[in-house]
């Protein structure tokens, strides 16, 4: 089973944290890990969750207008 999620950011970035905890039924294949991605303002990302993957979305502060 897989669920597809589309994230659409606005004027601020969002951090996506994916946690994988997979082990095959026979025990020969295992994958455990954490992946982080920063999605920039005004963009889209499609991510997938399943019974072995969880995802957390964290809105980050607005980008500084002084940067430049």
LINZINOR-V763761 format. One record per pair of residues at least 12 apart in sequence whose C-alpha atoms are under 10 Angstrom apart, sorted by sequence separation. I is the first residue (numbers start at 0). J is the second residue. If there is no record, write none. Layout:
I&J  I&J
//
This chain:
19&31  20&32  18&31  19&32  20&33  18&32  19&33  17&32  18&33  19&34  17&33  18&34  16&33  17&34  18&35  16&34  17&35  15&34  16&35  17&36  33&52  35&54  37&56  40&59  15&35  16&36  31&51  32&52  33&53  34&54  35&55  36&56  37&57  38&58  39&59  14&35  15&36  16&37  30&51  31&52  33&54  35&56  37&58  38&59  40&61  14&36  15&37  37&59  40&62  13&36  14&37  15&38  39&62  13&37  14&38  12&37  13&38  14&39  12&38  13&39  11&38  12&39  13&40  11&39  12&40  21&49  10&39  11&40  12&41  13&42  15&44  17&46  19&48  21&50  22&51  8&38  9&39  10&40  11&41  12&42  17&47  18&48  19&49  20&50  21&51  7&38  8&39  9&40  10&41  11&42  15&46  17&48  19&50  20&51  21&52  6&38  7&39  8&40  9&41  10&42  19&51  20&52  7&40  8&41  9&42  18&51  19&52  20&53  7&41  8&42  9&43  18&52  19&53  7&42  8&43  17&52  18&53  19&54  6&42  7&43  8&44  17&53  18&54  6&43  7&44  16&53  17&54  18&55  5&43  6&44  7&45  16&54  17&55  5&44  6&45  15&54  16&55  17&56  4&44  5&45  6&46  15&55  16&56  4&45  5&46  14&55  15&56  16&57  3&45  4&46  5&47  14&56  15&57  3&46  4&47  13&56  14&57  15&58  2&46  3&47  4&48  13&57  14&58  2&47  3&48  12&57  13&58  14&59  1&47  2&48  3&49  12&58  13&59  1&48  2&49  11&58  12&59  13&60  0&48  1&49  2&50  11&59  12&60  13&61  0&49  1&50  11&60  12&61  0&50  1&51  4&54  6&56  8&58  10&60  11&61  12&62  0&51  1&52  10&61  11&62  9&61  10&62
//
